[in-house]
Amino acid sequence: MGDIDVSEPIEVKCEIIEISDEEDPPPKKKRKRTVQKKPQACPTCGKVFLTGYELRKHNRTHTGERPYMCSLCGKTYTQPGHLSIHALSHTGIKNFNCTECGAAFYRKADLDRHEKIHTGVKPYQCEICAKSFTQKNNMLMHYKTHVGDKPHECVVCGKRFITKSKLTLHSRKHDKDKKRKNDYL
């Protein structure tokens, strides 16, 4: 038992790989998507998207839906990638610093956006009161204050909010009040 018959030749197959510093490695093959992309238009604004996923993501700009919430602070986001980026804020490490004022940021994109405040350029203007903003999102939130668009309602007191994240912050006050009330019982 356990004896090996050495009378039969053993064939070993191997592959020789040449390594060279002079040549670039061959380009990696990319998988080709076999499903045809069908352009889809947003029913609200008519903007066209190549995939249903992109359309659903875009639709959140109209509905205000922010389904991705940070479990640590309650801040909400429209996309999971934005939540992942936000998670960096809980680490405390900010690698991008403004050379003008020293403000620190977690992402370069945030630093780039911040640096616009030093130029004084505010390209986004409210249609109602003409107030200008450096960021489009800030202008849109401001605009909602004029039109009274507050789709998020507190189930406890009925107060309404422009964003789900503002509702979440408000709801914590009720949680604290409830906790204080229970502490006295």
N, C-alpha and C positions, 0 to 999 in steps of 0.2 A: 504494500500500500504506500502510495506517495512516490513510487519510483517513476522517473521520467525516461521515456524511450528516446535516447539520443541518436538512434540510427536514422530517424526521419529528420530531414532538414527543416528548420524553422525559418519561415519567411517573415521578415520585418519590413514593413512599408514605412517610409518616412518622406517628408517633403522638405526640400531645401529652400530656405527663404534667404534671399540676398538682402543685405543691409548696406545702404550706401548713404553717406552724408551729402553726396552731390545731387541726387535726384529728389524731387518732391515726391511724397507718397501719392499713390494713385487716388484720385478723388473718390469719396465715398458715394455709393449709389444711393439715390434718394428713392423712397417708395413713391410710386405714382398713385394718386387718388383715382380710383376707378368710378366713384359715384359722381355723376354730373351735378354741378352746383346750379341750382335754379334761383335766379335773382328774385328777391322778395321785397316788396315795398311796404314801408311802415304805413298802417292805415291812418295814423294821426297826422303825420307831416309829409308823407310821400317819399322820404329818403329811401334809397334802394340798398339792400344788403345781399351779399352772396350766399349767406347761410342763415338757417333758421336761428342758430345760436346767436349770431351777431344781431339779428333782428330782436330777439328776446332781450339781449343785453341792452340794446338801444332803447327799447320800449320802456325800460326803467327810468329813462330821462323824462318821460311823460307822466308815468304813474307815481314817481317818487319812491317806488319800492326799493328797499335796501335790505335784502334778505340775509346778508352775511354780517353777523354781530360778534364783536370781540367779547369773549367770556370774562375778560378781566375788567374792562371799563364800560362796556355797553355801547361803544361807538359802532355805527353800522356802515355798511358799504354795499355798492351795487355789484361788485365783482369779487370773487374769492382772492384774486391776486392783490387787490387793493387792501384786503384784510391782512394778507400775509405781510405786505409792506408795513402796514400799521403796527403789526406785532413787534417790529423792530423798536418802536417807541418805548416798549416796556423793558428793553434791555439797557437803555440809557446811553448807548454808544452812538455818538453823532460824528460822522467822519467828514462832513461837508460844511465848510465854514465860509461865511460871507467876508470878503476882504474889506468891504465898506464899513460894516458895523459889528462884525464878529458873531452874528447870529449863526447857530449851528443847526444842521439838518441831517436826517437819516438817509435821504436820497439826494442825488445830484439834481434830479428833476425839480425837487422842492427848492433847492438852492437857486437854480436858474429862474424859477418862478418868483422867488423872493427878490432877487436882484433887480427885477423890473420896478420895484417900488423906489429904488434909488434914482431911476431915470425920470420919474415923474409921469411916465406915459401910462394913461388909463384908457385903453381902446374900447372898453365895453361900457355902454351908456344906457341907462334906464330910459325906456320910451315914454314913461309917464312924468318923471320929475327931472330928467336929464342928469342925475347923479352918475358919476363915472367910477369905474372899477378897473383894477389891474387884472382881475381874473373873471372869466365869464361866469363861473359857478356862483361867485359872490353877487354878481349882478342879477342872476336868475333868482337867487334866494331873496334878494332885496325886492325884486319885482313882485314876488308872491305876497309881500307885505301890503302892497297896493291893492291887489286883486282879491285879497282875503282867502287865498287858496290854502286851506289848512285841513288836509285830508286825514290826519291822524288824531283820533279822539281818545282821551283817557277814559277807561271803563269805570273808574272810581268816581270822578267828579265831572266828567263831560267836557273839560277844557280841551281845546283843539290846538294842533301844532302843525307847523310847516313841514317838519321832517320827523321821521320815525325816531331818529336819535334824540331829538329834543323831547319827544314824548317819553322815551326811555329814561332820560335824565329826570324828567318831571315825576315819573312813576316811582322813582327811588325815594322821593319825598314822602309819598304815601306809605312806602315800605318802612321808612324810619319812624313815621308817626305811629304806624301799627305796632312796631317793635316797642316804642316807648310806652304805648298804651298797655301792652302785654306785660311790660316790666312792673307796672303799678298794680297789676291784678294779683 
